[in-house]
Amino acid sequence: MSLHIDELSTMDAIAQAEPVRRRELTPLELVDAAIDRIERVNPTINAVITPLFEKARAAAVSPDLPDGPFRGVPFLLKDIGAMQKGQPYYAGNRRCAMQAFGHRSILHSARDFARRG
């Protein structure tokens, strides 16, 4: 299956997960398409302030990738109340930047989202 990056960017998570489930696309291809899109539009919208591209690519090829309904579908984590261990926390504002967060958020956890696939 050959989907153009713009096609993937208009698909919801369920639609993106389907070609992975059918082995028509790999999780890495989805991640790379998301990264390409971010690199293309982020200079204008400034939505991604802490790119974790290599971490995302490593997760996409990991044998520990969960087999849930959204297996391989990349997602972004907004850092308002959803901290990720070892990553800076901005509360949506660069002026509020904290040191790398030492533990996961009480409200949300990127690891919990990822674990569910």
PyMOL commands that set and color helices and strands:
alter all, ss='L'
color gray80, all
select helices_A, chain A and resi 5-10+13-21+27-45+53-61+94-96+110-115
alter helices_A, ss='H'
color red, helices_A
deselect
rebuild
show_as cartoon
